[in-house]
Amino acid sequence: MASAESQPRFGQSVKGLLSDKVGSCSGDAIALTRQVLKGSRSQELLGQAARNMVIQEDAILHSEDSLRKMSIITTHLQYQQEAIQKNVEHSKNLQDQLRHLLK
């Protein structure tokens, strides 16, 4: 009879262990699902960061092009300023010559 009594206890302990294992496995499955979702979100954020980086790179290239053009314009304006200064000096000389002739 002792073995008949130990049989239900053994069955109950196996059921208890099995129940614990099932609970543990379901907890692991939930943790795995959460981790996969986090990974998916991480991939989404990485993709968005890559797109933003491409946009920034295009903006930088556009800015470099604009700076290059502005440098060329600045050089041309400096040449024009020098030419205007020479013409102003030349016109002063002409005015002096005209005054001298009119005297």
Buried (B, 14 or more C-beta within 10 A) or exposed (E): EEEEEEEEEEEEEEEEEEEEEEEEEEEEEEEEEEEEEEEEEEEEEEEEEEEEEEEEEEEEEEEEEEEEEEEEEEEEEEEEEEEEEEEEEEEEEEEEEEEEEEE
